[in-house]
Amino acid sequence: MKICTFTTLVALALTVLVPGIEQAEAAPPPSLTVTLSTASVTFPDEDPDFFPVSQQTGLPVQITLTTKNIGTTTPYSCSVLARGDLMSGPAVIPVSNIGWTAVTLAADAGESFYSGTLSKTTAVMVAQGSGNEKRTSPLQGNLTFFIQNLWSYATGNYSQTIDFTITSP
C-alpha cells in the first residue's frame, strides 16, 4: 500500500433548535463548536502481510466539543460523515475501511466519546453529552484512526474530506 492521506477538515454544519417561550430580554444565542488538533491524518506505507491494520502516523486527533447557552439537561451529539470514498485518480479505497478508536480525556458525568467506522451514507456518532454551564472544561477526547491495509489497493496518494457535526435538538 502506498501512503494514504485522510483529510479531516472540520466543515461544521450546526443545527441548534432551542425550544422556549419568548422573553422580554433576549437570551444569549446557543453556541456549539468542534475543534480538532489537526486538519489531516496520514497512514504509513506498510506491508499488509505484517501490518493488516495500519494506524495513523503521529499523535491522535484531539477533539474538543464546547457548548454554551443550551441548558444543563439539553442533549447534544457530535457525528462524522465522509464526503465519499478515498480517491486517487480513478483508484478507490472504500471509506468504510477506515475506523477510529476513541479515548475520553475530559468529560462530565454522562458524556463520552465512541469508537467507530467511517461511512459516506450515514453519520456515525463520535460523542454525546448534555449541556452544562458549570463545567470546568469542555468535552475532550482523542481519536486514533486506522485503515484496513490490503494488497488490493492501487498505488496512489488517496484523500477524502470528512465532516464533524455537533447538534442539539
VENRA-V866402 format. One record per backbone hydrogen bond with DSSP energy under -1.0 kcal/mol. NH is the residue of the N-H (numbers start at 1). CO is the residue of the C=O. If there is no record, write none. Layout:
NH&CO + NH&CO
This chain:
5&158 + 6&41 + 7&160 + 8&39 + 17&168 + 31&68 + 33&66 + 35&64 + 37&62 + 41&6 + 43&4 + 46&44 + 50&47 + 51&47 + 54&147 + 56&145 + 57&42 + 61&143 + 63&141 + 64&35 + 65&139 + 66&33 + 68&31 + 76&129 + 77&167 + 78&127 + 79&165 + 80&124 + 81&163 + 82&119 + 83&161 + 86&93 + 87&159 + 88&91 + 91&88 + 93&86 + 97&94 + 98&95 + 99&146 + 100&116 + 101&144 + 103&142 + 105&140 + 106&140 + 111&108 + 112&128 + 114&126 + 116&100 + 118&98 + 124&80 + 126&78 + 127&78 + 128&112 + 129&76 + 131&74 + 135&132 + 139&65 + 140&106 + 141&63 + 142&103 + 143&61 + 144&101 + 146&99 + 147&54 + 148&97 + 149&52 + 153&150 + 159&87 + 163&81 + 165&79 + 167&77 + 168&15
